[in-house]
Amino acid sequence: MKNDLVLPAPQTDSPFTLMQALETRRTTRKWSGEPVSEQDLSNLLWAACGITKEKKGNTKSKRTAPSACNAQEIRVYVLLESGV
């Protein structure tokens, strides 16, 4: 059984510069227990494997994460508690 989840468009217009993001990065070991919002999930998935430039003619599409020979063999799986 396949259920598609339609996510909002990712928010790619972050007010943080790369340096600010690196400076404020922290590891969290205690979780709030709150579910991840659809917007945060969309942003995370886009950062992991989003398309930054669409394919046109003979050029290949560009992604947020590189792959060997631009093969784009990246698979990301999301498990939702509601779907388990």
Backbone as JSON Lines, residues from 0, in Angstrom:
{"i":0,"aa":"M","n":[0.84,-1.18,0.0],"ca":[0.0,0.0,0.0],"c":[0.89,1.24,0.0]}
{"i":1,"aa":"K","n":[0.64,2.12,-0.92],"ca":[1.47,3.32,-1.07],"c":[0.63,4.55,-0.76]}
{"i":2,"aa":"N","n":[1.1,5.36,0.16],"ca":[0.45,6.62,0.48],"c":[1.45,7.73,0.26]}
{"i":3,"aa":"D","n":[1.15,8.63,-0.66],"ca":[2.03,9.76,-0.93],"c":[1.68,10.91,0.0]}
{"i":4,"aa":"L","n":[2.68,11.53,0.56],"ca":[2.5,12.7,1.41],"c":[2.94,13.91,0.6]}
{"i":5,"aa":"V","n":[2.03,14.82,0.37],"ca":[2.35,16.04,-0.37],"c":[2.89,17.06,0.62]}
{"i":6,"aa":"L","n":[4.13,17.47,0.39],"ca":[4.8,18.41,1.29],"c":[4.8,19.81,0.7]}
{"i":7,"aa":"P","n":[4.87,20.83,1.55],"ca":[5.0,22.19,1.03],"c":[6.37,22.37,0.38]}
{"i":8,"aa":"A","n":[6.5,23.38,-0.45],"ca":[7.78,23.68,-1.08],"c":[8.81,23.98,0.0]}
{"i":9,"aa":"P","n":[10.08,23.6,-0.21],"ca":[11.11,23.89,0.79],"c":[11.36,25.38,0.88]}
{"i":10,"aa":"Q","n":[11.73,25.82,2.07],"ca":[12.09,27.23,2.27],"c":[13.59,27.36,2.03]}
{"i":11,"aa":"T","n":[13.94,27.81,0.85],"ca":[15.36,27.9,0.49],"c":[15.93,29.3,0.71]}
{"i":12,"aa":"D","n":[15.12,30.2,1.2],"ca":[15.56,31.59,1.4],"c":[15.9,31.84,2.88]}
{"i":13,"aa":"S","n":[16.82,31.05,3.41],"ca":[17.19,31.15,4.82],"c":[17.87,32.49,5.1]}
{"i":14,"aa":"P","n":[17.55,33.08,6.26],"ca":[18.23,34.33,6.62],"c":[19.66,34.09,7.12]}
{"i":15,"aa":"F","n":[20.04,32.81,7.33],"ca":[21.37,32.48,7.82],"c":[22.36,32.36,6.68]}
{"i":16,"aa":"T","n":[23.55,32.88,6.9],"ca":[24.65,32.62,5.98],"c":[25.23,31.26,6.35]}
{"i":17,"aa":"L","n":[26.06,30.72,5.51],"ca":[26.7,29.44,5.82],"c":[27.5,29.54,7.11]}
{"i":18,"aa":"M","n":[28.22,30.62,7.29],"ca":[29.03,30.79,8.5],"c":[28.15,30.85,9.75]}
{"i":19,"aa":"Q","n":[27.02,31.53,9.68],"ca":[26.11,31.59,10.83],"c":[25.54,30.21,11.14]}
{"i":20,"aa":"A","n":[25.2,29.46,10.11],"ca":[24.67,28.11,10.32],"c":[25.72,27.22,10.99]}
{"i":21,"aa":"L","n":[26.96,27.31,10.55],"ca":[28.03,26.51,11.15],"c":[28.31,26.94,12.59]}
{"i":22,"aa":"E","n":[28.27,28.24,12.83],"ca":[28.55,28.76,14.16],"c":[27.47,28.36,15.17]}
{"i":23,"aa":"T","n":[26.22,28.3,14.76],"ca":[25.12,28.01,15.69],"c":[24.73,26.54,15.73]}
{"i":24,"aa":"R","n":[25.41,25.7,14.96],"ca":[25.09,24.27,14.92],"c":[25.33,23.63,16.29]}
{"i":25,"aa":"R","n":[24.39,22.82,16.73],"ca":[24.51,22.11,18.0],"c":[23.99,20.69,17.85]}
{"i":26,"aa":"T","n":[24.54,19.78,18.63],"ca":[24.04,18.41,18.68],"c":[22.98,18.33,19.77]}
{"i":27,"aa":"T","n":[21.85,17.74,19.45],"ca":[20.76,17.59,20.41],"c":[20.62,16.12,20.77]}
{"i":28,"aa":"R","n":[20.63,15.83,22.05],"ca":[20.47,14.44,22.48],"c":[19.14,14.23,23.21]}
{"i":29,"aa":"K","n":[18.46,15.31,23.52],"ca":[17.13,15.22,24.13],"c":[16.13,15.74,23.11]}
{"i":30,"aa":"W","n":[15.14,14.94,22.84],"ca":[14.13,15.32,21.86],"c":[12.87,15.78,22.57]}
{"i":31,"aa":"S","n":[12.16,16.68,21.96],"ca":[10.96,17.25,22.57],"c":[9.78,16.28,22.55]}
{"i":32,"aa":"G","n":[9.8,15.32,21.67],"ca":[8.66,14.43,21.53],"c":[7.64,14.95,20.53]}
{"i":33,"aa":"E","n":[7.82,16.18,20.08],"ca":[6.92,16.76,19.09],"c":[7.25,16.19,17.72]}
{"i":34,"aa":"P","n":[6.23,15.96,16.9],"ca":[6.51,15.46,15.55],"c":[7.19,16.54,14.7]}
{"i":35,"aa":"V","n":[7.94,16.11,13.73],"ca":[8.58,17.03,12.79],"c":[7.48,17.61,11.9]}
{"i":36,"aa":"S","n":[7.49,18.92,11.71],"ca":[6.46,19.55,10.87],"c":[6.68,19.16,9.41]}
{"i":37,"aa":"E","n":[5.62,19.26,8.64],"ca":[5.75,18.97,7.2],"c":[6.72,19.93,6.54]}
{"i":38,"aa":"Q","n":[6.75,21.19,7.0],"ca":[7.68,22.16,6.43],"c":[9.12,21.78,6.74]}
{"i":39,"aa":"D","n":[9.39,21.39,7.99],"ca":[10.75,20.97,8.35],"c":[11.16,19.71,7.59]}
{"i":40,"aa":"L","n":[10.23,18.78,7.41],"ca":[10.51,17.57,6.65],"c":[10.83,17.92,5.2]}
{"i":41,"aa":"S","n":[10.06,18.83,4.63],"ca":[10.31,19.27,3.26],"c":[11.69,19.9,3.14]}
{"i":42,"aa":"N","n":[12.04,20.77,4.08],"ca":[13.35,21.42,4.07],"c":[14.48,20.4,4.2]}
{"i":43,"aa":"L","n":[14.32,19.45,5.1],"ca":[15.34,18.43,5.32],"c":[15.53,17.55,4.09]}
{"i":44,"aa":"L","n":[14.43,17.11,3.48],"ca":[14.53,16.28,2.28],"c":[15.15,17.05,1.12]}
{"i":45,"aa":"W","n":[14.8,18.33,0.98],"ca":[15.4,19.13,-0.08],"c":[16.91,19.27,0.15]}
{"i":46,"aa":"A","n":[17.31,19.51,1.39],"ca":[18.74,19.63,1.69],"c":[19.47,18.33,1.4]}
{"i":47,"aa":"A","n":[18.82,17.19,1.63],"ca":[19.45,15.89,1.42],"c":[19.56,15.52,-0.05]}
{"i":48,"aa":"C","n":[18.56,15.85,-0.84],"ca":[18.58,15.38,-2.24],"c":[17.75,16.25,-3.17]}
{"i":49,"aa":"G","n":[17.64,17.53,-2.87],"ca":[16.82,18.42,-3.68],"c":[17.43,18.77,-5.02]}
{"i":50,"aa":"I","n":[16.57,19.16,-5.94],"ca":[17.01,19.58,-7.27],"c":[17.22,21.09,-7.24]}
{"i":51,"aa":"T","n":[18.43,21.53,-7.61],"ca":[18.74,22.95,-7.62],"c":[18.68,23.54,-9.03]}
{"i":52,"aa":"K","n":[18.79,22.68,-10.03],"ca":[18.73,23.14,-11.42],"c":[18.1,22.02,-12.24]}
{"i":53,"aa":"E","n":[17.02,22.34,-12.93],"ca":[16.29,21.35,-13.72],"c":[17.08,20.94,-14.96]}
{"i":54,"aa":"K","n":[16.83,19.73,-15.41],"ca":[17.46,19.21,-16.62],"c":[16.91,19.98,-17.83]}
{"i":55,"aa":"K","n":[17.8,20.41,-18.71],"ca":[17.41,21.09,-19.95],"c":[18.24,20.53,-21.08]}
{"i":56,"aa":"G","n":[17.57,20.02,-22.1],"ca":[18.27,19.47,-23.25],"c":[19.18,18.33,-22.85]}
{"i":57,"aa":"N","n":[20.46,18.45,-23.2],"ca":[21.44,17.4,-22.89],"c":[22.1,17.58,-21.53]}
{"i":58,"aa":"T","n":[21.79,18.66,-20.82],"ca":[22.4,18.87,-19.52],"c":[21.63,18.09,-18.45]}
{"i":59,"aa":"K","n":[22.35,17.6,-17.46],"ca":[21.72,16.87,-16.37],"c":[21.25,17.84,-15.31]}
{"i":60,"aa":"S","n":[20.27,17.41,-14.52],"ca":[19.81,18.25,-13.42],"c":[20.9,18.31,-12.35]}
{"i":61,"aa":"K","n":[20.85,19.34,-11.54],"ca":[21.82,19.52,-10.45],"c":[21.1,19.3,-9.13]}
{"i":62,"aa":"R","n":[21.82,18.73,-8.18],"ca":[21.24,18.39,-6.88],"c":[22.01,19.07,-5.75]}
{"i":63,"aa":"T","n":[21.42,19.06,-4.56],"ca":[22.08,19.64,-3.39],"c":[23.23,18.77,-2.9]}
{"i":64,"aa":"A","n":[23.2,17.48,-3.22],"ca":[24.27,16.55,-2.82],"c":[24.89,15.95,-4.07]}
{"i":65,"aa":"P","n":[26.21,15.94,-4.17],"ca":[26.86,15.38,-5.35],"c":[26.77,13.85,-5.38]}
{"i":66,"aa":"S","n":[26.95,13.29,-6.56],"ca":[27.01,11.84,-6.7],"c":[28.06,11.5,-7.76]}
{"i":67,"aa":"A","n":[28.61,10.3,-7.67],"ca":[29.65,9.87,-8.61],"c":[29.12,9.91,-10.04]}
{"i":68,"aa":"C","n":[29.84,10.57,-10.91],"ca":[29.47,10.7,-12.33],"c":[28.07,11.29,-12.52]}
{"i":69,"aa":"N","n":[27.59,12.03,-11.54],"ca":[26.25,12.63,-11.57],"c":[25.18,11.56,-11.82]}
{"i":70,"aa":"A","n":[25.39,10.37,-11.28],"ca":[24.45,9.26,-11.48],"c":[23.15,9.47,-10.71]}
{"i":71,"aa":"Q","n":[23.18,10.27,-9.67],"ca":[22.0,10.59,-8.86],"c":[21.33,9.35,-8.28]}
{"i":72,"aa":"E","n":[22.13,8.4,-7.88],"ca":[21.58,7.18,-7.29],"c":[21.46,7.35,-5.78]}
{"i":73,"aa":"I","n":[20.65,8.31,-5.39],"ca":[20.43,8.61,-3.98],"c":[18.98,8.27,-3.66]}
{"i":74,"aa":"R","n":[18.79,7.49,-2.62],"ca":[17.43,7.16,-2.17],"c":[17.3,7.58,-0.72]}
{"i":75,"aa":"V","n":[16.23,8.26,-0.43],"ca":[15.95,8.69,0.93],"c":[14.6,8.11,1.32]}
{"i":76,"aa":"Y","n":[14.55,7.47,2.45],"ca":[13.3,6.87,2.94],"c":[12.86,7.61,4.19]}
{"i":77,"aa":"V","n":[11.58,7.88,4.28],"ca":[11.01,8.54,5.44],"c":[9.99,7.59,6.06]}
{"i":78,"aa":"L","n":[10.15,7.32,7.33],"ca":[9.19,6.5,8.06],"c":[8.41,7.4,9.0]}
{"i":79,"aa":"L","n":[7.12,7.36,8.89],"ca":[6.26,8.16,9.75],"c":[5.59,7.26,10.77]}
{"i":80,"aa":"E","n":[5.52,7.73,11.99],"ca":[4.89,6.94,13.05],"c":[3.46,6.57,12.68]}
{"i":81,"aa":"S","n":[2.77,7.48,12.02],"ca":[1.38,7.22,11.63],"c":[1.27,6.11,10.59]}
{"i":82,"aa":"G","n":[2.37,5.83,9.88],"ca":[2.33,4.82,8.84],"c":[2.86,3.47,9.29]}
{"i":83,"aa":"V","n":[3.31,3.37,10.54],"ca":[3.88,2.11,11.03],"c":[2.79,1.24,11.61]}
